[in-house]
Amino acid sequence: MNATWRGTSRPQAGPAPGAPARFNQAFAHARADNRAALATYLPAGYPNQTQSLRILHRLAEVTDVIELGWPHHEPTLDGPAIQRAGAQSFAAGFRVRHLLDSLQSLTTSPASVLVMSHFSSLFKYGLDRAARDLAQAGAAGAILPDLPIEKSDAWLTCPTRRSAHGIRPRTLDNRRPPLPYLRRRRRHALRPRRRRSHRLDRPPP
């Protein structure tokens, strides 16, 4: 990877004031450079843990946000490339501790890190336990594409209590009914993904 950072307001590596704050800073620096923020995705443990860590640290040098995937045994929402990558992670012995180790290794990097996961993975792990462990490991938040917005409070209250960002999913089918509910939230951002979009509820100041 020979890419170099071209922005003028790139945050320096080193201790951050907090993972959610670093996420906010990533977009602030992009706005200061009058550019879009760049986000990249990699499943944890792909193609194996050692190489995955090496790739993640190179990505952190040139991107604003890293979406770190939590591999799933039945990735029905993922495309063929991500399904194959997740299968390779499992073949290489992926465990949840590898995801947490990856997060911890990036806490002093310039990039902010979000975890991309199927909701069932977090539910099986334990919602409050997942919120606690991901936050302690350095995740700025979690993206859950398969979580219906009207059923998402059980999860969102977990990372919100721990000052992390929670991603609210919105599909074309449920876009209109939840709007009054969403407007009651004081701060949010929109994150599109294919035919879905996601609301990002930020903790109150």
C-alpha positions, 0 to 999 in steps of 0.5 A: 500500500503506497497511498499517502495522506493528502489532507492538511488537517490529519489528526496525529497518532497518539492518545485520543480524548476518547473513541467517540470524540475521535470519531467526531474529529474525523469528520471535523478534519474532513470538513476543514479540508473541504473533502469527504471523509474516507471510510474503509472496511475489513473483517477482523481476522482477515486473512489471519490475525497477524496480517489483519493487524498489519493491514488495519494499521496501514489503513489507519494511516490513510483513512478517516474511519475504519469499519471493522467487521465482526465475522458471522457464520451466516452472513446473509446481508453481506455480498460474496466478497465479504462472505468469502473474507469472513469465511477465511477469518473463521478458517484462520481461527477467528474469535471475538478476542481477535476483534477486541485485540484489533480494536485495542491495537488501533486506540492510538492510531489517527483513524476512528474505528466502528464495528460492523456486525450482525445484531445476532452476534451481539445478542449472542455475546450479550448486549450490555457485555458487547457495549462494555467490551467494545467501548473498553477496547476503543470502538467509537460505536457499532453499525448494525444493518439488520436491526429494525429501528423500532426494536433498536432501543435495547441495544442503543441504550447500551452504547449510549450509556457508555458514550459510544455512537449507536447506528440506527438502521432505516430501510426503504420499508420502514423509512416513513413511520419512524421519522417522528421518533427520529426527530425526537433525537436531538443530534443525528447523522445519516449513513447510507449503505446500499438500499438501506440507510442508518441513523447515527444517534450521538450521546447528548452533550 
